[in-house]
Amino acid sequence: MSGGQDWADNVGVVELPGGVRVRGRRVADPASPADFSLLLAPGPTPAWPHRRIRWPDFWVPVDRADALDALREALRRGYAGERVEVACRGGTGRTGTALAALAILDGLPAERAVDWVRAAYRPRAVETPWQRRWLRRLA
């Protein structure tokens, strides 16, 4: 456990509505250690605890129930003080959608999630209409 969600740097780190800090990144980029990674694409396996969900590029998770369970696990771990990260191949579409989903699960109204993640994380986060629709249906 990290002792307060402190990161070696704040690159890609966003603060969810309830105060939990989560890092978004590209799965292949070198990164300072996390306590838990939610991986949304194939790629290197980190040395720390992680969970990988099937989420095709530009689409939505293959298994909605598994994705929601994984997102809730990431949020629980964040509230327990762990450094949680979300990562996909490019670090934008799937990662942005997952960060927006975490914000919704943490209390942000679904209709504000895309604007929030684009302001807090990356301007192009949540890349497709079906990713936006998936987020609206989370509430």
N, C-alpha and C positions, 0 to 999 in steps of 0.2 A: 504494500500500500504506500501511496506517495506522500502522505502528510500534507493535505491541503491542495491537491491538484496543481502543484507547481511544475511547470515545464522548463526545460533547458532554454527554450525561447518561446515566444508566443506566436510563431508563424502558424497560421491556420487555426488558431484557437478561438472559439466563440464561446460566449456565455449564454446559456439557455435562460429562459424566463425565471426559473427558480434559483439561479445562481450557479448551477453546475457548469463547469468549463469542459468543453470537448474539443479535441483537435480533429480537423479534417485534413487529408493529405492524399497524395498519389501513393499507391501501394508499393511501387518500385523505388521510391525516393528514400535515401538514407534518413533515418529519423532518430531522435533521442528516444529512449525507452518509454513505453507506456505500461500501464498495469493491465490493460485489456484492449484488444483491437477487435473491431467489427469489420471484417473484410468482405467487400462486395464484388470482388473480381479475383480471378486466378492471379497468382504471383508469389513472391517470396513469403515464406512463413516466418513470422517474427519469433524471437526467442521467448517472448512473454505470452501469457494466456490470450487466446483469441477464439473467435468463432467466425466461420465463413458461411455466408448465405448465397444461394444461387440468384443472381440478379444480372440478366443480360444487359450489355451496354445499350444505352438510350431507352431502356424499357423500365419495367417495374419488377419487383421480386417474383420469382416463379411460384413460390409458396408463401402466400400472404400471412398465414398463421405463424409459420416459422420466422418470417421477417419481423412480425410484430413481437414475437417472443424474444428474438435477439435484440431488437431495439429497446424493449422493456428491461432486458438484462443489462444492457449498456447504461441505461438511465439509472437503474438501481445501483450499479457499481459506482457510477459517478456520485450519487448521493451518499455512498459509503466512503467517499473520499479518494477513490481511485482515479488515476489519470486514464481517461477513456479516449480512444480515437476511432475514427471511421475512415476507411480508405477504399478507393476504387482505382481503376487504371489511370484515369486522367485527373481524378480528384475534384471533378466539377459536377457532372450530372447526377450520378448515383450518390456520390458523397453529399452533394448539396441537398438532394432529395431526402437522404437519411437524416441529415442535420435538421432539415425543416420538420421531418417526422418526429424527431426527438423533441423539438420545440413544441409541437402540437401535443405530444404526450405529456409534456411538462406544463401545459396550460395555455399556450398561445392559441388564439382562435385560428382555425384552419385557413380562413380567407386572408390572413395576414402573413402566413408562413413563407410564401415565395418572396414577397418583398423583404421580409425580415432576413432570410438567409442570404439574399443577394446583397443586402446592405452590410450584414455582419461578417460574411464569409467571402463570397465571390460574386461579381456582378452577373455572371452567366450560369450560376448554380440553378439546378432544376431546368433541364434542357428541352424537355419535350411536353407536348400537351397531355400525354397519358401519365407522365410523372406528376404534373399539376393535378390531374383528375384523381390520381391515387391519393395524393395528399388531402384533397377535399373530402374524400371518403373515409379518412382516418377518424374524423371527429365523432 
